[in-house]
Amino acid sequence: MTIEAGKDTLMNYIMKNCLWQFNSRGWDRKSQNENIIGKATQILCKEETSRETLADRCYWAEAQELVNEWQCFPWLQKMNDNDIKAMMGKLKETLDYQLITNSLNEELKNPNY
């Protein structure tokens, strides 16, 4: 599986199965994308993940659930850490673009919300 195809598969999974990407504020979506995908990357690469704050633990729980659910993708277990990090970086960029930058939801861009 290529990095791009893997990114598309994971993006499709998130869009169909996760509710956290539908937060009503753009800054919340950006933070969630960064932290959940970041921690999922660390978990996949067997790196230490910070769980010091309540927010860290919440993001970690979402990331761990994703990684657990992604066990259905055997190709993911065969990827090396560099490819996982590249794929997850592209996944985060795509999530940010689709869910924030390119969103038609004007409420996301309201600074008073």
C-alpha positions in Angstrom: 0.0 0.0 0.0 1.4 3.4 -0.9 1.4 6.3 1.5 -1.2 8.2 -0.5 -3.5 5.2 -0.8 -3.1 4.5 3.0 -3.9 8.1 3.8 -7.1 7.9 1.6 -8.2 4.7 3.3 -7.7 6.2 6.8 -9.4 9.5 5.8 -12.4 7.5 4.5 -12.5 5.6 7.8 -12.4 8.7 9.9 -15.1 10.5 7.8 -17.4 7.5 8.1 -16.8 6.4 11.7 -15.6 9.3 13.9 -17.6 12.2 15.3 -14.8 14.2 16.7 -14.1 15.8 13.3 -17.5 17.6 13.4 -16.7 20.0 16.2 -18.5 23.3 15.5 -15.4 25.6 15.9 -12.5 25.7 13.5 -9.9 26.0 16.2 -11.3 23.0 18.0 -11.1 21.0 14.8 -7.6 22.0 14.2 -6.6 21.1 17.7 -8.3 17.8 17.6 -6.8 16.9 14.2 -3.3 17.8 15.5 -3.6 16.0 18.8 -5.5 12.9 17.8 -3.6 12.2 14.7 -0.3 13.1 16.4 -1.0 10.7 19.3 -2.2 8.0 16.9 1.1 8.4 15.0 3.0 8.0 18.3 1.0 4.9 19.2 1.5 3.3 15.8 5.2 4.0 16.0 5.4 2.7 19.6 6.6 6.1 20.9 5.8 7.6 24.3 2.5 9.6 24.4 1.9 12.5 26.8 -1.1 11.9 29.1 -0.3 14.6 31.7 -3.4 16.8 31.2 -7.1 16.0 30.9 -6.9 17.1 27.3 -3.9 14.9 26.6 -5.8 11.9 28.1 -8.9 12.7 26.0 -6.8 13.0 22.8 -4.9 9.8 23.7 -8.2 7.9 24.2 -9.5 8.9 20.8 -6.1 8.1 19.2 -5.9 4.7 20.9 -9.5 3.9 19.8 -8.5 4.7 16.2 -5.4 2.6 16.3 -7.4 -0.3 17.8 -10.0 0.0 15.1 -7.4 0.2 12.4 -6.2 -3.3 13.2 -8.5 -4.3 10.3 -5.9 -2.8 8.0 -3.0 -5.4 7.9 -0.9 -3.2 5.6 -0.7 -0.7 8.4 1.2 -3.1 10.7 3.7 -3.8 7.9 4.6 -0.1 7.4 7.9 1.3 8.8 7.9 4.3 11.2 9.0 6.8 8.5 6.2 5.8 6.2 3.6 5.9 9.0 4.8 9.4 10.0 4.6 10.6 6.3 1.2 9.1 5.8 -0.2 10.4 9.1 1.2 13.9 8.3 -0.6 13.8 4.9 -3.7 12.6 6.7 -3.7 15.5 9.1 -3.1 18.0 6.2 -6.1 16.5 4.4 -8.3 16.6 7.4 -7.4 20.2 8.0 -8.1 21.1 4.4 -11.4 19.2 4.1 -12.8 20.0 7.6 -11.5 23.5 8.1 -9.9 25.4 5.2 -12.3 24.1 2.5 -15.4 23.9 4.6 -18.4 25.8 3.5 -19.6 26.1 7.1 -19.1 29.8 7.8 -19.6 29.2 11.5 -16.1 27.7 11.7 -14.6 31.0 10.6 -16.6 33.2 13.1 -14.1 34.6 15.6 -16.9 35.3 18.1 -17.9 31.7 18.3 
